[in-house]
Amino acid sequence: MYVPTRIFFTKGVGRHRDYLQSFELALRDAKIEKCNLVTVSSIYPAGCKRIPIDEGMKLLQAGQITFCVMARNSTNEPNRLVAASIGVATPNDSSQYGYLSEHHPFGETDEKAGEYAEDLAATMLATTLGIDFNPDADWDEREKVYKMSGKIVRTFNITQSAEGDKRGIWTTVVAAGILLP
């Protein structure tokens, strides 16, 4: 059984005339191009420790199978805004799992995309923990309810956005949580 004990977060952007190469360049910018990435769903493992990217990079080897939660988006439309965001919500009780969310919108700024992804992760965790909240309330109001409950200790996001290259070449953005043993 494999349950990650550490996680780090990264993001990047790449531009190239070929779609696949723009993705590769975004992975390079995020410093994770040397891994064979396997995307998984949205659970932040119980007891998993967030580590700095520099520490996480030291644990990666070229070609290794690496589990991640990844958001990615691409465009070849000049000036089109793309974003990729990972939202994170962790419970106060470290023996319980948290949530990671992926969001990959068009036309949203870093702030808007990040807030949405963070809200999504927090809402998934809140419903799991049985926190009573108004789903129609805006994020700021729900965030206060979540944190005042004492059950959700932290929420944050990592977001990368970029405008499509004015020459019409591919622009790709990625955001990822890299899960490590």
C-alpha positions in Angstrom: 0.0 0.0 0.0 1.3 3.4 -1.0 0.2 6.5 1.0 2.1 9.7 0.4 3.7 11.3 3.5 4.9 14.5 1.8 3.6 16.9 -0.8 4.9 20.0 -2.6 3.3 22.4 -4.9 4.5 23.9 -8.2 3.4 25.7 -11.3 4.6 26.7 -14.7 3.9 28.1 -18.2 5.2 27.1 -21.6 4.9 28.4 -25.1 5.7 26.7 -28.4 4.3 26.2 -31.8 3.5 22.5 -31.0 0.9 21.8 -28.3 2.8 18.9 -26.7 6.0 20.9 -26.6 4.2 23.8 -24.9 3.1 21.3 -22.2 6.7 20.0 -21.8 8.0 23.5 -21.4 5.3 24.3 -18.8 6.5 21.1 -16.9 10.1 22.3 -17.2 9.1 25.7 -15.8 7.4 23.9 -12.9 10.6 21.8 -12.5 8.8 18.4 -12.9 9.5 17.5 -16.5 11.9 14.7 -15.6 9.1 12.6 -13.9 6.6 10.2 -15.3 3.6 11.9 -13.9 0.5 9.9 -12.9 -2.5 12.0 -12.1 -4.7 11.0 -9.2 -7.9 12.4 -7.8 -8.4 14.9 -5.0 -7.4 13.5 -1.6 -4.8 15.2 0.6 -3.6 12.2 2.7 -4.0 12.3 6.4 -0.8 13.3 8.1 0.8 14.4 4.8 3.4 17.1 5.4 3.7 20.1 3.0 7.4 20.6 2.1 9.1 23.4 0.1 9.6 22.8 -3.6 13.4 22.8 -3.2 13.2 20.0 -0.7 10.8 18.1 -2.9 13.0 18.4 -5.9 15.8 16.6 -4.1 13.6 13.6 -3.7 12.8 13.2 -7.5 14.8 11.1 -9.9 14.6 11.2 -13.7 12.1 8.7 -15.0 10.5 7.9 -11.6 6.7 7.3 -11.5 5.4 10.3 -9.6 1.9 10.8 -8.4 0.3 14.2 -8.6 -2.9 16.2 -8.7 -2.6 18.4 -11.7 -4.6 21.2 -13.4 -3.6 22.2 -16.9 -4.9 24.4 -19.6 -3.8 25.5 -23.1 -4.7 27.9 -25.9 -3.4 28.9 -29.2 -5.8 31.9 -29.4 -3.9 35.2 -29.2 -4.4 37.0 -25.9 -6.9 34.4 -24.5 -6.4 34.1 -20.8 -5.9 30.6 -19.5 -5.4 29.4 -15.9 -4.6 26.2 -14.0 -5.2 26.1 -10.3 -5.0 23.6 -7.4 -7.0 24.4 -4.3 -6.1 22.8 -1.0 -8.1 22.4 2.2 -6.7 20.5 5.2 -8.6 19.5 8.4 -7.6 20.6 11.9 -7.4 16.9 12.9 -4.3 15.6 11.1 -5.5 12.0 11.3 -8.3 13.0 8.8 -7.7 13.5 5.1 -8.2 16.8 3.3 -9.0 17.8 -0.3 -7.2 19.0 -3.4 -9.2 20.4 -6.3 -8.3 21.2 -9.9 -9.6 24.1 -11.8 -8.7 25.0 -15.4 -10.7 28.0 -16.6 -10.5 30.4 -19.5 -10.8 34.1 -18.9 -10.1 34.1 -15.2 -7.3 35.9 -13.4 -4.9 34.1 -11.0 -6.9 35.5 -8.1 -10.3 34.5 -9.4 -9.2 31.0 -10.5 -7.3 30.4 -7.2 -10.2 31.5 -5.1 -12.6 29.2 -7.0 -10.2 26.2 -6.6 -9.7 26.9 -2.9 -13.4 27.3 -2.4 -14.0 24.0 -4.2 -11.5 22.1 -2.0 -12.8 23.7 1.2 -16.5 22.9 0.3 -15.6 19.3 -0.4 -13.9 19.0 3.0 -16.7 20.9 4.8 -19.3 18.5 3.5 -17.2 15.5 4.5 -16.7 16.9 8.0 -20.4 17.8 8.4 -20.0 21.5 8.7 -23.3 23.4 8.3 -23.0 26.2 5.8 -25.0 28.1 3.2 -23.8 26.9 -0.3 -25.2 30.1 -1.9 -23.1 32.4 0.3 -20.0 33.9 -1.3 -16.5 32.4 -0.6 -15.5 34.9 2.0 -18.5 34.2 4.1 -18.2 30.4 3.7 -14.5 30.6 4.5 -15.2 32.3 7.8 -17.8 29.6 8.7 -15.4 26.8 7.8 -12.5 28.3 9.9 -14.8 29.2 12.8 -16.0 25.6 13.0 -12.5 24.6 14.1 -12.6 21.6 11.8 -10.8 23.2 8.8 -7.4 24.6 9.7 -6.0 25.8 6.4 -7.0 26.6 2.8 -4.8 27.9 0.0 -4.2 27.6 -3.7 -1.4 27.6 -6.3 -2.4 29.1 -9.6 -0.7 29.8 -12.9 -2.3 32.0 -15.6 -1.1 33.3 -18.9 -2.3 35.1 -21.9 -2.2 33.2 -25.2 0.8 34.2 -27.2 0.0 37.1 -29.6 1.5 35.1 -32.5 -1.0 32.3 -32.0 1.5 29.7 -30.8 0.4 27.3 -28.0 0.5 28.6 -24.4 0.1 26.0 -21.7 -0.2 26.5 -17.9 0.1 23.9 -15.2 -0.3 23.8 -11.4 0.4 20.6 -9.5 0.6 19.0 -6.1 3.4 16.4 -6.1 2.8 13.5 -3.8 5.9 11.8 -2.3 6.5 8.7 -0.1 
